Amino acid sequence: MTGTLHIVGLGPGGAEHRTLAATRAVRDAEVVVGYGAYVDQVDDLVNDGQRVIRGVMGEEERRADEALVLAAEGARVALVSSGDAGVHGMAARTLARAAELDDGDRPKVIVLPGVSAAQAAAAVAGAPLTDDFAVVSLSDIHMSWDRIEHRLRALAPSGIALALYNPRSSRRTEGFDRAIAILREARGDDGPVVLAHDVTRPGEQVERTTLGTLDPERVTMRTVVLVAGDTAAEAGPWLVALRGDAAVRA
Ligand SMILES: C[S@@+](CC[C@H](N)C(=O)[O-])C[C@H]1O[C@@H](n2cnc3c(N)ncnc32)[C@H](O)[C@@H]1O
């Protein structure tokens, strides 16, 4: 007997940015599984009759397996992930593990999209990601810094806007400094940057700065960094990226 596993993107934090489908999947689940902080994000939905399994950082695979096993045994399981589960979230790892199961043992798996941090941050700043953009994680936990740097060096001269996830922790500061140095080398100092902290959560702060003047000490793991592309410009209080050759900054 197999159950259902919903891999749920919860949005960036605030309940009002959660989709109805995500809300329903968590409410209807018999078991809610997730990293502790993400389980806290659905406090308002969880009830006493549900089993809640709080995982720790770095044990994503174990969490995925636990959720799959419970669903394979017949439970309705919600595996919660922040933002969009498919953007540096739990979806890919969990689907890869599900694919390893025999067809008969595999529960039904449904991925529910959510508002990613970059989208939420962009909306507060204006519309800086309307033209092309790329999402880059600076975390070197699963990928070597050399490869991350290779990707940054390819993207830097392209002029494309960037959303930098997992930018800087108290232990991991050097990568962010290098990323900004690579971008300054290719794009100069004046390119607009948005530092968005705790977007849609209590304490939200969104700051505008530039590649040349940004203070790395302001950047933490609760920050998503938007580096404007070459079509971004100020429009009143907003930063907007108007797609078009005429908009490209020299
Ligand atoms: C493991 S990634 C998860 C990304 C998530 N799946 C998404 O789509 O937003 C964690 C990183 O996302 C960014 N992030 C997630 N939520 C955020 C928020 N509310 N405000 C600012 N940054 C956030 C930060 O860069 C953080 O280090």
Ligand as a Chemical Component Dictionary entry (heavy atoms), coordinates in Angstrom:
data_LIG
# 
_chem_comp.id                   LIG 
_chem_comp.type                 NON-POLYMER 
_chem_comp.pdbx_formal_charge   0 
_chem_comp.three_letter_code    LIG 
# 
loop_
_chem_comp_atom.comp_id 
_chem_comp_atom.atom_id 
_chem_comp_atom.alt_atom_id 
_chem_comp_atom.type_symbol 
_chem_comp_atom.charge 
_chem_comp_atom.model_Cartn_x 
_chem_comp_atom.model_Cartn_y 
_chem_comp_atom.model_Cartn_z 
_chem_comp_atom.pdbx_ordinal 
LIG C1  C1  C 0  18.816 26.468 1.015  1  
LIG S1  S1  S 1  18.415 27.970 0.174  2  
LIG C2  C2  C 0  16.705 27.769 0.003  3  
LIG C3  C3  C 0  16.131 28.578 -1.137 4  
LIG C4  C4  C 0  14.634 28.351 -1.290 5  
LIG N1  N1  N 0  14.357 27.027 -1.799 6  
LIG C5  C5  C 0  13.982 29.419 -2.189 7  
LIG O1  O1  O 0  13.471 29.064 -3.260 8  
LIG O2  O2  O -1 13.986 30.590 -1.781 9  
LIG C6  C6  C 0  18.535 29.119 1.502  10 
LIG C7  C7  C 0  18.906 30.511 1.004  11 
LIG O3  O3  O 0  17.785 31.116 0.390  12 
LIG C8  C8  C 0  17.770 32.514 0.646  13 
LIG N2  N2  N 0  16.506 32.819 1.364  14 
LIG C9  C9  C 0  15.506 31.956 1.612  15 
LIG N3  N3  N 0  14.475 32.590 2.203  16 
LIG C10 C10 C 0  14.835 33.892 2.319  17 
LIG C11 C11 C 0  14.185 35.051 2.845  18 
LIG N4  N4  N 0  12.949 34.994 3.362  19 
LIG N5  N5  N 0  14.851 36.236 2.795  20 
LIG C12 C12 C 0  16.082 36.301 2.257  21 
LIG N6  N6  N 0  16.746 35.235 1.745  22 
LIG C13 C13 C 0  16.128 34.044 1.787  23 
LIG C14 C14 C 0  19.013 32.829 1.469  24 
LIG O4  O4  O 0  20.045 33.170 0.559  25 
LIG C15 C15 C 0  19.304 31.495 2.104  26 
LIG O5  O5  O 0  20.671 31.363 2.467  27 
# 
loop_
_chem_comp_bond.comp_id 
_chem_comp_bond.atom_id_1 
_chem_comp_bond.atom_id_2 
_chem_comp_bond.value_order 
_chem_comp_bond.pdbx_ordinal 
LIG C1  S1  SING 1  
LIG S1  C2  SING 2  
LIG S1  C6  SING 3  
LIG C2  C3  SING 4  
LIG C3  C4  SING 5  
LIG C4  N1  SING 6  
LIG C4  C5  SING 7  
LIG C5  O1  DOUB 8  
LIG C5  O2  SING 9  
LIG C6  C7  SING 10 
LIG C7  O3  SING 11 
LIG C7  C15 SING 12 
LIG O3  C8  SING 13 
LIG C8  N2  SING 14 
LIG C8  C14 SING 15 
LIG N2  C9  SING 16 
LIG N2  C13 SING 17 
LIG C9  N3  DOUB 18 
LIG N3  C10 SING 19 
LIG C10 C11 SING 20 
LIG C10 C13 DOUB 21 
LIG C11 N4  SING 22 
LIG C11 N5  DOUB 23 
LIG N5  C12 SING 24 
LIG C12 N6  DOUB 25 
LIG N6  C13 SING 26 
LIG C14 O4  SING 27 
LIG C14 C15 SING 28 
LIG C15 O5  SING 29 
# 
